[in-house]
Amino acid sequence: MLRQGVVKSKAWNYFLTHLSVASSRVSLKTSFSQSISLYLIRQADGFGRYVLEQICFILFGWIPTFLGIAIRGIFYRLILHIQGWAAIENGVRLRYASNIHLGNKVYLDQNVYLHACPKGIDIGSNTIVMHGAVLHVYNFRGLPNAGIKIGSDSLIGEYTVIRGQGGVTIGNRVYTSPFTQILAVNHVFDDPDRPFIEQGITAEGITVEDDVWLGAGAILTDGVRVGHHSIVAAGAVVTRDVEPFSVVGGIPARLISRVGQGKTAHDNRNIFY
């Protein structure tokens, strides 16, 4: 009788052990499946698009020099929208490429990262995006105005970061210097009893009008508009609108002068065009 009880106990333990192993395997499979789904959602507009884009990156994304630029100028039309001819260096990372629009003679330097998501990224003709710049829409909350639109003849400086959750519109002939940040998103942190990650975000958008120069390390915060023909000094943090023809600087940025004031003080400068 005792022996039968021992046998039954061993059998039960064996069953529970295998049931636990099986449950763990199911749990791991579910977790793995969820991780893969989450990854794909953040990479491309569907599995078929993901495969096509990755094939293009593997085959053509690494090729250096003018040969690679020529090849990508032809074959990248399969995955993104190019009007005319665009020069894309090796090492450029593209996500949601189906939502990226490049105008004629756009240049994307090495290690540029464009993450489009729905509403996408639109870069106008003759615009240059320099080494290490990041243009990231990252709209996975269904934000209505998310996207990045850059006009013609503009320059996005080295390591500039543009976050377009609230929508970023940059005009024509706008230059951003190295390490500029344009951040059309902000966290809510009003409630001291809740973690800020549980309080949501605002995404009002940022507009930079034509003929604006943003100095090195300048930061534009969500909800601001920089008027045309304005200059934002290096290291300034813009927290409110900048009127046209203004020169602003400081933290927070304040009016320093008006464009055109004191222009006769530098008559002896050597100016190159």
C-alpha positions in Angstrom: 0.0 0.0 0.0 2.8 2.3 0.9 4.6 1.4 -2.3 1.5 2.3 -4.3 1.3 5.7 -2.6 5.0 6.4 -3.4 4.4 5.4 -7.0 1.4 7.7 -7.3 3.2 10.5 -5.6 6.1 10.2 -8.1 3.7 10.0 -11.0 1.9 13.1 -9.8 5.2 15.0 -9.3 6.3 13.9 -12.8 3.0 15.2 -14.2 3.3 18.5 -12.4 6.9 19.0 -13.5 6.1 18.3 -17.2 3.0 20.5 -16.9 5.2 23.3 -15.5 7.7 22.9 -18.3 5.0 22.9 -20.9 3.5 26.0 -19.4 6.8 27.7 -19.4 7.4 26.8 -23.0 4.0 28.2 -24.0 4.7 31.3 -21.9 8.1 31.7 -23.7 6.5 31.2 -27.1 3.9 33.8 -26.3 6.5 36.3 -25.0 8.7 35.7 -28.0 5.8 36.2 -30.4 4.8 39.4 -28.6 8.4 40.7 -28.8 8.6 39.9 -32.5 5.3 41.7 -33.1 6.3 44.7 -31.1 9.6 44.8 -33.1 7.9 44.6 -36.5 5.3 47.3 -35.5 8.2 49.7 -34.8 10.2 48.9 -38.0 7.9 48.9 -41.0 4.3 49.1 -42.3 3.7 45.4 -42.3 5.7 42.2 -42.6 6.0 42.3 -46.4 7.3 45.9 -46.3 9.8 44.9 -43.6 11.2 42.0 -45.7 11.5 44.2 -48.8 13.2 47.1 -46.9 15.6 44.7 -45.1 16.6 43.1 -48.4 17.4 46.5 -49.9 19.4 47.5 -46.9 21.4 44.2 -46.9 22.1 44.3 -50.6 22.7 48.0 -51.2 22.9 49.8 -47.9 26.6 49.1 -47.2 28.1 50.0 -50.6 30.5 53.0 -50.3 31.4 55.9 -52.5 29.6 57.2 -55.6 28.9 53.7 -56.7 26.7 53.0 -53.7 25.0 56.4 -54.0 24.1 55.6 -57.6 22.9 52.1 -56.8 20.8 53.3 -53.9 19.4 56.1 -56.0 18.0 53.5 -58.3 16.9 50.6 -56.0 15.8 52.6 -53.0 12.9 53.7 -55.1 11.4 50.3 -54.3 11.0 51.2 -50.6 10.7 55.1 -50.4 9.4 58.0 -52.5 12.1 59.9 -54.4 11.2 62.8 -56.7 14.1 63.3 -59.2 17.4 62.1 -57.8 18.6 61.8 -54.2 22.0 61.0 -52.9 22.0 58.5 -49.9 25.3 57.6 -48.3 26.1 54.2 -46.9 25.1 53.6 -43.3 21.9 55.6 -43.5 19.2 53.9 -41.4 15.6 54.0 -42.6 12.5 52.8 -40.8 9.0 52.9 -42.2 10.7 53.8 -45.5 7.3 53.7 -47.3 6.4 56.9 -45.4 9.6 58.8 -46.4 9.5 61.4 -49.3 12.7 62.9 -50.7 12.7 65.8 -53.1 15.1 66.2 -56.0 18.8 66.5 -55.0 18.3 65.7 -51.3 21.5 64.5 -49.7 21.5 62.1 -46.7 24.9 61.8 -45.1 26.4 58.8 -43.4 24.7 57.5 -40.2 21.6 59.6 -40.6 18.6 57.9 -39.0 15.0 58.5 -40.3 12.2 56.8 -38.5 9.0 57.8 -40.3 5.9 56.0 -38.9 2.5 57.1 -40.2 2.3 60.7 -41.5 5.9 60.3 -42.3 8.9 62.4 -43.2 9.0 64.8 -46.2 12.3 66.5 -47.1 12.2 69.2 -49.8 14.5 69.5 -52.8 18.2 70.5 -52.4 18.1 69.9 -48.6 21.1 68.4 -46.9 20.8 66.2 -43.8 24.3 65.9 -42.2 26.1 63.1 -40.4 24.5 61.6 -37.4 21.2 63.5 -37.6 18.1 61.8 -36.2 14.6 62.5 -37.6 12.2 60.5 -35.6 8.4 60.6 -35.8 7.8 57.6 -33.5 4.0 57.9 -33.4 2.6 54.8 -31.8 -0.2 56.7 -29.8 -2.3 57.7 -32.8 -1.2 61.4 -32.5 -3.1 63.4 -35.1 -0.4 65.8 -36.2 2.7 63.6 -36.0 5.2 64.0 -38.9 8.2 66.0 -40.0 8.2 68.3 -43.1 11.3 70.1 -44.2 11.3 72.6 -47.0 13.8 73.2 -49.8 17.4 74.4 -49.7 17.7 73.7 -46.0 20.5 72.1 -44.0 20.0 69.8 -41.0 23.3 70.0 -39.1 25.4 67.2 -37.6 23.7 65.3 -34.8 20.6 67.4 -34.9 17.6 65.6 -33.3 14.1 66.3 -34.6 11.2 64.5 -32.7 8.0 64.9 -34.6 5.3 63.4 -32.4 3.4 66.7 -32.4 4.3 67.6 -35.9 7.4 69.6 -37.0 7.3 71.9 -40.0 10.5 73.5 -41.1 10.5 76.1 -43.9 12.8 76.8 -46.8 16.4 77.9 -46.3 16.5 76.9 -42.7 19.9 75.9 -41.2 20.3 74.0 -38.0 23.8 73.9 -36.5 25.3 70.8 -34.9 23.5 69.3 -31.9 20.3 71.3 -32.4 17.2 69.7 -30.9 13.7 70.3 -32.1 11.4 68.4 -29.8 7.7 68.5 -30.6 6.7 66.4 -27.5 6.6 66.9 -23.8 5.8 64.8 -20.7 3.1 65.8 -18.2 4.3 65.8 -14.6 1.6 67.7 -12.7 0.7 64.9 -10.3 3.4 64.3 -7.7 1.8 61.1 -6.6 2.1 59.4 -10.0 5.1 58.5 -12.1 5.4 60.9 -15.0 5.3 58.0 -17.5 1.7 57.4 -16.4 0.6 61.0 -16.9 0.7 61.2 -20.7 2.3 63.6 -23.1 1.5 66.8 -24.9 2.3 67.1 -28.6 1.5 70.6 -29.8 3.9 70.8 -32.7 6.8 73.1 -33.7 7.0 75.5 -36.7 10.2 77.0 -38.0 9.5 79.5 -40.8 11.6 80.4 -43.8 15.2 81.8 -43.6 15.9 80.8 -39.9 19.3 80.0 -38.5 19.5 77.8 -35.3 22.8 78.0 -33.6 24.8 75.0 -32.3 23.1 73.2 -29.4 19.9 75.3 -29.6 16.7 73.6 -28.3 13.2 74.3 -29.4 10.5 73.0 -27.1 7.0 71.8 -27.9 4.5 74.3 -29.0 6.8 77.1 -30.3 6.9 79.0 -33.6 10.1 80.6 -34.8 9.3 83.5 -37.2 11.0 84.0 -40.5 14.4 85.6 -40.8 15.2 84.9 -37.2 18.3 83.7 -35.5 18.4 81.5 -32.4 21.8 81.8 -30.6 24.0 78.8 -29.8 22.8 77.0 -26.6 19.5 78.8 -26.4 16.4 77.1 -25.1 13.3 78.4 -26.9 10.2 78.0 -24.7 7.9 80.6 -26.4 7.3 82.0 -29.9 10.0 84.0 -31.6 8.8 87.0 -33.7 10.1 87.4 -37.3 13.4 89.2 -37.7 14.4 88.5 -34.1 17.8 87.4 -32.6 17.2 85.4 -29.4 19.5 83.7 -26.9 19.7 82.4 -23.4 17.9 80.0 -21.1 15.0 80.6 -21.6 15.6 82.4 -24.8 14.9 86.1 -24.8 15.1 88.9 -27.4 18.7 90.1 -27.9 18.2 92.4 -30.9 16.4 92.7 -34.2 17.9 91.5 -37.5 19.4 94.4 -39.3 20.2 96.5 -36.2 23.8 97.6 -36.1 24.6 96.2 -39.5 26.9 99.1 -40.4 29.2 98.2 -37.5 30.9 95.4 -39.5 31.6 97.1 -42.8 35.2 95.8 -42.8 34.2 92.2 -42.7 35.3 89.8 -45.5 32.1 88.1 -46.6 32.2 85.0 -48.9 29.4 83.7 -51.0 
